[in-house]
């Protein structure tokens, strides 16, 4: 079981995501896993994605999205990924935020 698998279990069981947020988080985790990042990068990215899925209003979403952007900026400064990898991860965060905003607009 990967760190992200363990994280997903913790998110579902201990953080009490509602059904819609849990479904959004599951999609985000699937997108994240496709990037095949090392656990040390995948785990914090998944934490940010969980926060985005769990956002209850636009202000929370803006804050959690900003934390995700900060994580990406840190990876950029550390030169941990090439530009293509960074863009792929940015798209995962953006897609998660887009799903969250659609849910809030209903």
C-alpha positions, 0 to 999 in steps of 0.5 A: 500500500502506497503512502497515498493509499494510506492517506486516502483511507485516513481522509475518508475515515478520519476527516469525515469527507462527505460523499461528494467531497470524497468522490472529488478526492477519489478522482483527484487521487486517481489523476495524481497517481497517473503522474507516478510521483515519488511518495515524498511528493505524492503525499503532500500533493494528496494532502492539498487535494484533500483540502481542496475537495473538503473546502466548504465555501469559496474563501476556503477553496481560495485558501486551499488552492493557494496552499497547493500553488505554494507547494508547486512553487516550492517544487519549482524553486527546488527544481524537483521536477521538469516543466512538463511534470510541474504543468501536469501537477498544476493541471491536477490541482486546477481540475480539483479546484474546478470540481469544487467550484462546480459543487459550490455553484449547485 
